[in-house]
Amino acid sequence: MDKLKLADWVLDYLPKSTKIAGNLELDPLTGDAGFRQYFRLNTSPALIAVNSPPDKENNSAYIDISLALKAMDIIRPRIYAVDYAQGFLLLEDFGNRHLHSTLSLKSIDFRYDQAEEMLLSLQKANKGSGIFPVYDEQALSQEFDLFATWFVDRLLGLHIEMVDIKMLAELRSYLVNTALSQPQVLVHRDYHSRNLMVLSNDQLGMIDFQDAVIGPITYDLVSLLKDCYISWPRDMVIPRVANYKQKLTDAGLLSDMDSKKFLGWFDLMGLQRHIKVLGIFARLALRDEKSAYLKDLPLVIGYVLETAAHYPQTAKFSHWFDAKVMPKVRQQKWFDESHFKE
């Protein structure tokens, strides 16, 4: 990427009222899992320049979804300029105060109340706009299969026998069918503490929403409450799940149903997501040379084991993971028992 070309483009499209502290500087930011590159500018108001390769990122989807979120009164970065051909964007800068950095036992109720309020607004939105693809059986299945390819085979170097392939196919079918049996709503698809920003007025803003879909009603809730980057005791999570179920019912998004069944949806949706994440984090490390994601694997593995051991329909997978996968996991340099939730 020609950084000078991006800088020249930024200078051409800066809002007229923008002030620059000296010469324009593009300070690179890290942490995105995709191919986008972000640069913080030395401007007032604070702005972010983005290089988002059009052959690798769906920039039109980002713009369409951003405008849809604006119509829902959901706070997201304002778009100042976009160049579809080059893949350049000029966005409002939300700062670097992620929800993750503000979470503690004292703040969790207030911050998660905020996050759940915004999530409810998202889920109540009209999903018939036509800009959101459906999170269908094919998409869910393909994501599940990343686990065997990238985590088990390529990262751990573990051969999967035919009997295990059959077991994984049965698990995939069960989890996908459970997901599709839920009410389908607008889903952010990565609704966690690093994609929610605490703004200067203490409100929350949303980022990284370009992969939004129409999907299962528990997907974003489990992304939030069983976050891949921070965990909470189950006896704190379960009451929040029950409370949010009531909010969904009151909003007319969910029929009055048994709390145990809803918790099962939540847990099994989390198992589907976390199995997928093991594959994605392994792929990011191996294919994209983003090895920092390896240190987040132990927590995700812990979620997988905890849920798989809890439900009879996932018992075969639980026993297989314990017996065949965990010995390989414990040999890895990134495995740290002190951070492992089991």
C-alpha positions as CSV (number, residue, x, y, z in Angstrom):
1,M,0.0,0.0,0.0
2,D,1.3,3.4,-1.0
3,K,0.9,5.4,2.3
4,L,1.8,8.6,0.4
5,K,-1.1,8.1,-2.0
6,L,-3.5,7.7,0.9
7,A,-2.1,10.8,2.6
8,D,-2.6,12.8,-0.6
9,W,-6.2,11.5,-0.9
10,V,-6.9,12.5,2.7
11,L,-5.7,16.0,2.1
12,D,-8.0,16.3,-0.9
13,Y,-11.1,15.2,1.1
14,L,-10.6,16.6,4.6
15,P,-13.6,18.6,5.7
16,K,-13.0,22.3,5.3
17,S,-13.2,23.0,9.0
18,T,-10.5,20.4,9.9
19,K,-7.3,21.6,11.5
20,I,-4.0,19.8,11.2
21,A,-1.3,20.0,13.9
22,G,1.7,20.7,11.6
23,N,2.2,18.4,8.6
24,L,-0.4,15.6,8.1
25,E,0.7,12.4,9.9
26,L,-0.7,8.9,9.5
27,D,-0.1,6.9,12.7
28,P,-0.8,3.2,12.0
29,L,-3.2,1.3,14.3
30,T,-3.0,-2.4,14.9
31,G,-5.5,-5.1,15.9
32,D,-7.8,-5.6,12.9
33,A,-8.4,-9.3,11.9
34,G,-9.1,-8.4,8.3
35,F,-7.0,-6.8,5.5
36,R,-7.9,-3.3,6.4
37,Q,-5.2,-0.8,7.6
38,Y,-6.2,2.0,9.9
39,F,-4.3,5.3,10.5
40,R,-5.0,7.9,13.1
41,L,-4.5,11.4,11.8
42,N,-3.2,14.4,13.7
43,T,-6.3,16.4,13.0
44,S,-9.1,18.2,14.9
45,P,-11.7,16.8,14.9
46,A,-10.0,13.4,15.3
47,L,-10.2,11.3,12.1
48,I,-9.1,7.9,10.9
49,A,-7.9,7.1,7.4
50,V,-8.5,3.5,6.2
51,N,-6.9,1.5,3.5
52,S,-9.4,-1.2,2.7
53,P,-8.3,-3.2,-0.4
54,P,-11.4,-3.4,-2.7
55,D,-10.3,-6.9,-3.9
56,K,-10.3,-8.2,-0.3
57,E,-12.9,-6.2,1.6
58,N,-16.5,-5.4,0.8
59,N,-16.4,-1.6,1.2
60,S,-19.9,-1.1,-0.3
61,A,-21.3,-3.3,2.4
62,Y,-19.6,-1.3,5.0
63,I,-21.1,1.9,3.7
64,D,-24.6,0.5,3.3
65,I,-24.6,-1.0,6.7
66,S,-23.2,2.1,8.3
67,L,-26.0,4.2,6.8
68,A,-28.6,1.6,8.0
69,L,-27.1,1.8,11.5
70,K,-27.4,5.5,11.4
71,A,-31.1,5.2,10.6
72,M,-31.4,3.0,13.7
73,D,-29.9,5.7,15.9
74,I,-26.9,3.4,16.6
75,I,-23.7,5.3,17.2
76,R,-21.1,4.3,14.6
77,P,-18.1,6.3,13.1
78,R,-19.3,9.0,10.8
79,I,-18.2,8.6,7.2
80,Y,-16.5,11.8,5.7
81,A,-15.3,10.4,2.4
82,V,-15.0,7.1,0.5
83,D,-13.1,6.1,-2.6
84,Y,-14.4,2.7,-3.8
85,A,-11.8,2.3,-6.6
86,Q,-8.8,2.7,-4.3
87,G,-10.4,1.4,-1.2
88,F,-9.8,4.5,0.9
89,L,-12.1,5.8,3.6
90,L,-12.1,8.8,6.0
91,L,-13.9,8.2,9.2
92,E,-14.6,9.7,12.6
93,D,-12.1,8.6,15.2
94,F,-13.8,7.0,18.2
95,G,-10.5,7.0,20.1
96,N,-8.9,3.9,21.7
97,R,-11.0,3.3,24.8
98,H,-12.5,-0.1,24.1
99,L,-15.3,-1.5,26.3
100,H,-12.8,-4.2,27.2
101,S,-10.5,-1.8,29.0
102,T,-13.3,-0.4,31.1
103,L,-14.7,-3.8,32.4
104,S,-14.3,-4.8,36.0
105,L,-16.5,-6.4,38.6
106,K,-17.6,-2.9,39.6
107,S,-18.5,-1.7,36.1
108,I,-19.8,-4.9,34.5
109,D,-23.5,-4.3,35.2
110,F,-23.5,-0.7,33.9
111,R,-21.4,-1.4,30.9
112,Y,-23.2,-4.6,29.9
113,D,-26.5,-2.8,30.4
114,Q,-25.3,-0.3,27.9
115,A,-24.1,-3.0,25.4
116,E,-27.4,-4.9,25.7
117,E,-29.5,-1.8,25.2
118,M,-27.6,-1.1,21.9
119,L,-27.9,-4.8,21.0
120,L,-31.7,-4.7,21.5
121,S,-31.9,-1.7,19.2
122,L,-30.0,-3.6,16.6
123,Q,-32.2,-6.7,16.9
124,K,-35.5,-4.6,16.8
125,A,-34.4,-3.1,13.5
126,N,-36.2,-3.8,10.2
127,K,-34.3,-6.8,8.7
128,G,-36.1,-6.5,5.3
129,S,-33.9,-3.9,3.8
130,G,-32.2,-6.4,1.5
131,I,-28.7,-5.3,2.4
132,F,-28.1,-8.0,5.0
133,P,-27.3,-11.5,3.8
134,V,-28.8,-14.5,5.5
135,Y,-26.6,-16.5,7.9
136,D,-27.8,-19.7,6.4
137,E,-26.9,-23.4,6.7
138,Q,-24.1,-23.2,4.2
139,A,-22.4,-20.2,5.9
140,L,-22.7,-21.7,9.4
141,S,-21.4,-25.1,8.1
142,Q,-18.4,-23.6,6.3
143,E,-17.4,-21.6,9.4
144,F,-17.6,-24.7,11.5
145,D,-15.3,-26.6,9.1
146,L,-12.5,-24.1,9.7
147,F,-11.9,-25.8,13.0
148,A,-10.9,-29.1,11.6
149,T,-8.8,-27.6,8.7
150,W,-7.0,-24.8,10.5
151,F,-7.0,-25.6,14.2
152,V,-6.8,-29.4,14.4
153,D,-4.9,-30.2,11.2
154,R,-2.7,-27.2,10.4
155,L,-2.1,-25.7,13.8
156,L,-1.9,-28.9,16.0
157,G,-0.9,-31.3,13.2
158,L,-3.5,-33.8,14.4
159,H,-4.8,-36.4,12.0
160,I,-8.6,-36.7,12.1
161,E,-9.8,-40.3,11.6
162,M,-12.9,-41.2,9.7
163,V,-14.9,-42.0,12.8
164,D,-14.0,-38.5,14.1
165,I,-15.0,-36.9,10.8
166,K,-18.4,-38.5,11.1
167,M,-18.7,-37.3,14.7
168,L,-17.8,-33.7,13.7
169,A,-20.3,-33.8,10.8
170,E,-23.1,-34.9,13.3
171,L,-22.1,-32.1,15.7
172,R,-22.1,-29.6,12.9
173,S,-25.6,-30.6,11.8
174,Y,-26.9,-30.4,15.3
175,L,-25.4,-27.0,16.1
176,V,-26.5,-25.5,12.7
177,N,-30.0,-26.8,13.1
178,T,-30.2,-25.4,16.6
179,A,-29.0,-22.0,15.4
180,L,-31.5,-22.0,12.5
181,S,-34.4,-23.0,14.8
182,Q,-34.1,-19.7,16.7
183,P,-35.8,-16.5,15.7
184,Q,-33.7,-14.7,13.1
185,V,-32.8,-11.0,13.6
186,L,-30.1,-8.6,12.6
187,V,-26.7,-9.9,13.9
188,H,-23.5,-7.8,14.2
189,R,-21.6,-11.1,14.1
190,D,-18.6,-9.9,16.2
191,Y,-20.4,-8.1,19.0
192,H,-17.6,-8.2,21.7
193,S,-15.7,-5.9,24.0
194,R,-13.1,-4.9,21.4
195,N,-15.7,-3.8,18.9
196,L,-17.6,-1.6,21.3
197,M,-16.0,1.8,22.0
198,V,-16.6,4.0,25.1
199,L,-16.8,7.5,23.8
200,S,-15.9,10.8,25.4
201,N,-19.6,11.3,26.6
202,D,-19.5,7.8,28.1
203,Q,-21.9,6.4,25.5
204,L,-21.0,3.3,23.5
205,G,-20.2,3.3,19.8
206,M,-20.1,0.3,17.5
207,I,-17.3,-0.6,15.0
208,D,-16.4,-3.5,12.7
209,F,-20.0,-4.2,11.6
210,Q,-19.4,-4.8,7.9
211,D,-20.2,-8.5,8.2
212,A,-23.6,-8.1,9.7
213,V,-26.2,-10.7,8.7
214,I,-29.7,-12.0,9.5
215,G,-29.1,-14.7,11.9
216,P,-29.9,-16.4,15.3
217,I,-31.2,-14.2,18.1
218,T,-28.6,-15.5,20.6
219,Y,-25.5,-15.0,18.4
220,D,-24.5,-11.5,19.5
221,L,-25.6,-12.1,23.1
222,V,-23.2,-15.0,23.4
223,S,-20.5,-13.0,21.6
224,L,-20.8,-10.4,24.3
225,L,-21.3,-12.5,27.4
226,K,-18.9,-15.3,26.4
227,D,-16.3,-12.9,25.0
228,C,-13.2,-14.4,23.4
229,Y,-11.0,-11.8,25.2
230,I,-12.5,-11.7,28.7
231,S,-14.5,-14.1,30.7
232,W,-16.9,-14.0,33.7
233,P,-18.1,-16.7,36.1
234,R,-21.1,-18.6,34.8
235,D,-23.2,-17.6,37.9
236,M,-22.9,-14.0,36.7
237,V,-23.6,-14.8,33.0
238,I,-26.8,-16.9,33.5
239,P,-28.8,-14.1,35.2
240,R,-27.9,-11.7,32.4
241,V,-29.0,-14.2,29.8
242,A,-32.4,-14.7,31.6
243,N,-32.8,-10.9,32.0
244,Y,-32.1,-10.3,28.3
245,K,-34.5,-13.1,27.3
246,Q,-37.2,-11.1,29.1
247,K,-36.2,-7.9,27.3
248,L,-36.6,-9.8,24.0
249,T,-40.0,-11.1,25.1
250,D,-41.2,-7.6,26.1
251,A,-40.0,-6.2,22.8
252,G,-42.0,-8.9,20.9
253,L,-38.9,-10.5,19.4
254,L,-39.3,-13.7,21.3
255,S,-42.4,-15.7,22.3
256,D,-42.7,-16.5,26.0
257,M,-40.5,-19.5,26.4
258,D,-38.8,-21.6,29.0
259,S,-35.6,-20.0,30.4
260,K,-33.8,-23.3,30.3
261,K,-34.5,-23.7,26.6
262,F,-33.2,-20.2,25.8
263,L,-30.1,-20.8,27.9
264,G,-29.5,-24.0,25.8
265,W,-29.8,-21.9,22.6
266,F,-27.3,-19.4,24.1
267,D,-24.8,-22.1,25.1
268,L,-25.0,-24.1,21.9
269,M,-24.8,-21.0,19.8
270,G,-21.6,-20.2,21.8
271,L,-20.2,-23.6,21.1
272,Q,-20.8,-23.1,17.3
273,R,-19.1,-19.7,17.5
274,H,-16.2,-20.8,19.6
275,I,-15.4,-23.8,17.5
276,K,-15.4,-21.5,14.5
277,V,-13.2,-19.0,16.3
278,L,-10.6,-21.7,17.0
279,G,-10.3,-22.2,13.3
280,I,-10.3,-18.4,12.5
281,F,-7.6,-17.6,15.1
282,A,-5.5,-20.5,13.9
283,R,-5.9,-19.2,10.3
284,L,-5.0,-15.7,11.3
285,A,-1.8,-16.9,12.9
286,L,-0.7,-19.3,10.1
287,R,-2.0,-17.7,6.9
288,D,-2.0,-14.0,7.8
289,E,1.0,-14.1,10.2
290,K,-1.0,-12.6,13.1
291,S,0.4,-14.7,15.8
292,A,-1.0,-12.5,18.6
293,Y,-4.3,-14.4,18.2
294,L,-2.7,-17.6,19.5
295,K,-2.6,-16.2,23.1
296,D,-6.4,-15.9,23.0
297,L,-6.9,-19.6,22.1
298,P,-6.9,-21.0,25.7
299,L,-9.9,-19.0,26.8
300,V,-11.8,-20.1,23.7
301,I,-10.9,-23.7,24.3
302,G,-12.2,-23.4,27.8
303,Y,-15.5,-22.2,26.6
304,V,-15.7,-25.1,24.1
305,L,-14.9,-27.7,26.8
306,E,-17.2,-26.2,29.4
307,T,-20.3,-26.2,27.1
308,A,-19.6,-29.5,25.3
309,A,-19.4,-31.3,28.6
310,H,-22.7,-29.8,29.8
311,Y,-25.0,-31.2,27.1
312,P,-25.7,-34.9,26.2
313,Q,-25.9,-34.1,22.5
314,T,-22.3,-32.8,22.5
315,A,-20.8,-35.5,24.8
316,K,-19.0,-37.4,22.0
317,F,-17.3,-34.3,20.9
318,S,-16.4,-33.4,24.5
319,H,-14.8,-36.8,25.1
320,W,-12.9,-36.7,21.8
321,F,-11.6,-33.1,22.5
322,D,-10.4,-34.1,25.9
323,A,-8.8,-37.4,24.8
324,K,-7.2,-36.4,21.5
325,V,-7.1,-32.7,21.1
326,M,-6.1,-31.5,24.6
327,P,-2.8,-33.5,24.7
328,K,-1.7,-31.7,21.5
329,V,-2.9,-28.4,22.9
330,R,-0.8,-28.8,26.0
331,Q,2.3,-29.2,23.9
332,Q,1.9,-25.8,22.3
333,K,4.0,-22.8,23.2
334,W,1.0,-20.6,23.4
335,F,-0.8,-22.8,25.9
336,D,-0.7,-21.2,29.3
337,E,-2.5,-23.1,32.2
338,S,-2.9,-19.9,34.2
339,H,-5.1,-18.4,31.5
340,F,-7.0,-21.6,30.7
341,K,-10.6,-21.8,31.7
342,E,-11.5,-25.5,32.2
